[in-house]
């Protein structure tokens, strides 16, 4: 076997021991993939791309409203002239 290390092939070497397929065989569970995907979606709060893009359309107004102390979409005038 040979690998690339910093873009340069190494000298050939031999790998001995148990095959990876045997070592991790008990982790192979194709029937559990749907449950795993659901757990990933839940834990990462993964959402469809269209939903994320729709939320991004309103992000500027939300951030501006937060910093001006108003509700999104109700800011009037130049927010840089607001004095605390």
Secondary structure, DSSP 8 states (H G I E B T S, - for coil): ---EETTEE-------SS-HHHHTGGG--GGGHHHHHHHHHHHHT---HHHHHHHHHHHHHHHHHHHHTS-TT---S-GGG---
